[in-house]
Amino acid sequence: MEPYWDTHNPYFIVKRLLDLTVALAVAAPAALLVGVGAFAMKRSSAGPAFFVQERPGYKGKAFRLYKLRTMIIETERNGQTLGDMQRTTKMGSLLRKLSIDELPQLWNILKGEMSFLGPRPLLPKYLPLYSTEQMRRHDVPPGISGWAQVNGRNAITWEEKFRCDVWYVDNVSLRVDLGILVLTIGSVVMRTGVNAGASETMGEFRGAQAAEGGQESAWEEHREGRPA
C-alpha cells in the first residue's frame, strides 16, 4: 500500500511535511497535556487511560487510533444499555471540551497514518455499508478535523457528512486546509456543532443508501481489487 503522500497530487507532499513540522513542534506540550489528562482519567474512573481502536485509514487500510479515554468501561446498568453521554465522565467531558482527548493522535500523524485535516476515521463495521461514492472518503488520509466537522459535525446527517468528505477529496488544497484550520479553531473556542442532541452523540450509520437494490457494496469491490 503506497503512503498517501506518494501520489500524483504534489500537494500531498506539502501536506505531509506540514503535518510532520507541526506535530513535532507541539509534541512536548501535547505530551504534558496528555500525561495530565491520562492521570486525571485514571484517578476519576476505573480502566485504562487510553482508548485504542482499529479504524480504516487511507484506501481503507486498518490502523490503530489512539485517544484518551473519556467514558466509563461499563456499557450496561440494571440491564439497560448506557448511551455515550451517560457513559462520559465529568473529567472525560472536560477533556472533550478542550479537545485534549484527541492529542494522542499526534502519534498517528507522526507514523503517517493520519493527517491533521481530513475525513474522520470511522468504524470498520461501516466499510461494507458505504456506497461507491461514500467509499471515496478513503482516497485521502483521515484527519483529526475535516470539512464535515466544521460544517455541522454531529448536527448533520450521515449522508451530508459523507458529501462533505467527498467534497474535500475532490478539492483538497492548501487554501482549503487553511480554511478548515481557521474554522476548527473557531469551533473549539465557541463549542459549536458538536452533538446531535442535548443528551446523545450521533447515532450509528445504517448504510441505507448503500444497501438499496441489493447491490454489492463498494468495500467488496475494493477488497477484490476492482475500481470503486
C-alpha positions in Angstrom: 0.0 0.0 0.0 1.6 3.3 -1.1 1.7 6.1 1.5 -0.8 8.9 0.9 1.9 11.4 0.0 3.3 9.2 -2.8 0.6 10.2 -5.3 0.1 12.3 -8.4 -1.0 15.3 -6.3 2.1 17.3 -5.3 0.2 19.0 -2.5 0.2 15.8 -0.5 4.0 16.0 -0.2 3.5 19.5 1.2 0.7 18.3 3.4 2.9 15.5 4.8 5.7 18.0 5.5 3.4 20.4 7.3 1.9 17.5 9.3 5.4 16.4 10.5 6.5 20.0 11.2 3.5 20.9 13.3 3.3 17.6 15.1 7.0 17.8 16.1 6.6 21.4 17.2 3.7 20.7 19.5 4.9 17.3 20.7 6.3 18.4 24.0 3.4 20.5 25.3 1.0 17.9 23.9 2.7 15.1 25.8 2.4 17.1 29.0 -1.3 17.7 28.5 -1.8 14.0 27.6 0.0 12.9 30.7 -2.1 15.2 32.9 -5.3 14.0 31.2 -4.3 10.3 31.5 -3.6 10.7 35.2 -6.9 12.5 35.8 -8.9 9.8 34.0 -7.2 7.0 35.9 -8.0 8.8 39.2 -11.6 9.6 38.2 -12.7 6.1 37.0 -11.5 2.5 36.6 -10.0 1.4 33.4 -7.1 2.2 31.0 -6.1 5.9 30.4 -6.1 5.4 26.7 -8.8 4.4 24.2 -7.3 2.3 21.4 -9.4 1.1 18.5 -8.8 -0.2 14.9 -10.0 2.3 12.3 -9.8 2.3 8.4 -7.4 4.8 7.1 -6.1 5.7 3.6 -7.5 3.4 1.0 -9.3 1.6 3.8 -6.1 0.2 5.3 -6.6 -0.6 9.1 -4.6 1.2 11.7 -4.8 1.6 15.5 -6.2 5.0 16.5 -5.2 6.5 19.9 -7.3 8.8 22.1 -7.6 9.5 25.8 -10.5 7.5 27.3 -13.4 9.8 28.2 -16.1 7.2 29.1 -16.6 4.6 31.9 -15.8 1.0 30.9 -19.3 -0.1 31.9 -21.7 -0.3 29.0 -24.8 -1.6 30.8 -26.5 -0.8 34.1 -29.5 -2.6 35.6 -30.0 -4.4 32.3 -30.1 -1.2 30.3 -27.6 -0.2 27.7 -25.9 3.1 28.6 -25.7 5.8 25.9 -22.5 7.6 25.1 -23.5 10.7 27.1 -24.4 8.6 30.1 -21.0 6.9 30.0 -19.0 10.1 29.6 -17.4 11.1 32.9 -17.1 14.7 34.1 -13.4 14.5 33.5 -14.0 13.0 30.1 -16.4 15.8 29.2 -13.8 18.3 30.1 -11.1 16.6 28.0 -13.5 16.6 25.1 -14.4 20.3 25.5 -10.7 21.2 25.4 -10.1 18.6 22.6 -7.3 17.1 24.8 -8.6 13.6 24.2 -7.6 13.9 20.6 -4.0 14.7 21.2 -2.7 11.1 21.3 -3.5 11.1 17.6 -0.3 13.1 17.1 1.4 9.7 17.2 -0.8 8.5 14.3 0.2 11.6 12.4 3.9 11.1 13.0 3.5 7.5 11.8 1.9 8.7 8.6 -1.5 7.0 9.4 -3.4 10.3 9.7 -3.2 14.0 8.9 -4.3 16.9 10.9 -7.0 17.6 8.4 -9.1 15.1 6.5 -12.3 12.9 6.9 -12.6 11.5 10.4 -11.7 7.8 10.6 -14.9 5.9 11.4 -15.6 2.3 12.5 -14.5 -0.7 10.4 -18.0 -2.1 10.5 -19.2 0.7 8.3 -17.0 -0.3 5.4 -19.4 -2.8 3.8 -22.2 -0.2 4.1 -20.7 2.6 2.1 -21.9 3.4 -1.4 -19.2 3.7 -4.1 -19.3 7.5 -3.8 -19.1 7.4 0.0 -16.1 5.0 -0.2 -14.2 7.7 -1.9 -13.7 9.4 1.5 -10.8 7.0 2.0 -8.9 8.4 -1.0 -7.2 10.9 1.3 -5.7 10.3 4.8 -8.1 10.6 7.7 -7.8 13.6 9.9 -8.4 14.9 13.4 -10.7 17.6 11.9 -12.2 17.9 8.5 -14.7 19.7 6.2 -17.6 17.8 7.8 -16.5 18.7 11.3 -16.6 22.4 10.5 -19.9 22.1 8.7 -22.1 20.7 11.4 -20.2 17.7 12.8 -22.8 15.6 14.7 -25.6 18.1 13.9 -25.8 16.9 10.2 -26.9 13.6 8.8 -24.5 10.8 7.8 -25.3 11.5 4.1 -24.4 15.2 4.5 -21.3 14.2 6.4 -20.1 11.9 3.6 -20.9 14.5 0.9 -18.6 16.9 2.8 -15.9 14.2 3.0 -16.1 13.5 -0.7 -16.1 17.3 -1.5 -12.8 17.5 0.5 -11.3 14.6 -1.5 -12.1 16.5 -4.8 -11.0 19.9 -3.6 -8.1 19.3 -1.2 -5.5 22.1 -1.3 -3.5 24.4 0.9 -6.2 27.0 0.7 -9.0 24.6 1.7 -6.9 23.2 4.6 -6.1 26.7 5.9 -9.8 27.5 5.8 -10.7 24.3 7.7 -8.0 25.0 10.3 -9.4 28.5 11.0 -12.9 27.2 11.3 -11.8 24.3 13.5 -10.1 26.7 16.0 -13.3 28.8 16.0 -15.5 25.7 16.6 -13.3 24.6 19.5 -13.4 28.1 21.1 -17.2 28.5 20.6 -18.1 24.9 21.1 -20.4 24.8 18.1 -21.8 21.8 16.1 -20.7 19.1 18.5 -23.6 17.0 19.5 -26.7 15.8 17.6 -28.8 16.5 20.7 -28.6 17.6 24.2 -28.2 14.1 25.7 -26.6 11.9 23.0 -23.9 11.7 20.4 -24.6 10.9 16.8 -26.3 7.5 16.1 -24.8 4.7 14.1 -24.6 4.7 10.3 -27.1 2.2 9.0 -26.0 2.2 5.4 -29.5 2.6 3.9 -28.3 4.1 0.6 -25.5 1.5 0.1 -28.0 -1.3 0.5 -30.6 -0.1 -2.0 -31.4 -2.6 -4.7 -29.2 -5.3 -3.0 -26.1 -4.0 -4.8 -22.7 -5.2 -3.9 -21.0 -2.8 -1.5 -18.1 -0.6 -2.5 -16.0 -2.3 0.1 -16.5 -5.7 -1.5 -15.3 -4.1 -4.8 -12.3 -2.6 -3.0 -11.3 -5.9 -1.4 -11.4 -7.7 -4.7 -9.3 -5.1 -6.4 -12.0 -3.7 -8.7 -12.2 0.1 -9.1 -14.7 1.7 -6.7 
